[in-house]
Amino acid sequence: MRVIDTDPENLLLENEDLPSDTYYGPPYSFRSPNLGEGLYSVETGGILRWFATFERGTIAVTAPQRIYSEVVLFKTAAGARVELEESGMCGIYGAIETDLMIGDATKVCTWKDMQANGKYRVDYWIQFTRRNVFLAVGGWGWEGEVEPAFVEQLARTLLEKVDQAPLASEVSFTP
């Protein structure tokens, strides 16, 4: 199987990938690499993990308060699959049953936490793989602001970016 061979930073969601009417900015709130740290990344050939967050800049729209984008490049598809099965937010929250399929394999997880005002904060995550890459996109905010369809569209946008990445017989990218 051919593998994706690019800097995973190139695959993260960017502001131009987000719906223009949701006012996320500046370009990102937080963006950081991680060089193969963590049990699954090290043991399964993880090369580089990138993570970014975006904060909504207005309360005038119904959309997640925060969006997360994560991309991890592995040497093999098997490594990406282990990350999906044993790590990430679904490893913390637990996956929910769904028919959603994005990429080669998909997990969806959600978490609700009642706040002091009696309302709920919600996290909704979609984690998936494409070839040798693990990807995750999440939305966080008040219940009613985090719609699964919104996060699903972001995951499909992320998959489109990954599907345009260069392929090779093996990964030559090094951080």
C-alpha angles and dihedrals in degrees: 000000000000116000135215110258113192142098103281089221086073089061099053119110113265130199091262088059092059124084107275094224094060098071102221114172172225094012088281136339097222132006126175142158125223120200107222096301119154131060099271097042093052097042096044103044101269111177106181138348123203124191129185136176131200125202121211109242099207141039091212093090134059105239137111114294089224132023124200128203123186130177127180123187116210132185090238142022088243090063092052090049092053089051089053095047100042111022144034128065093312087059087058101037100028124241123273126219113263141150091222113127121185120163122343097319131005140198127184125196137175138187132194126196124184112228127211090265090060093251125116132244111209135202117195118185134183115194122184145155134231114188106306097348129094114206134185134181125182142177126209130187145090118334106268092034096069106067117182091222090058093052091043090056090051090051090052090049090051090049091052089055092049092048089058093053120110119267129215140170089253137004113270096169114113125182 
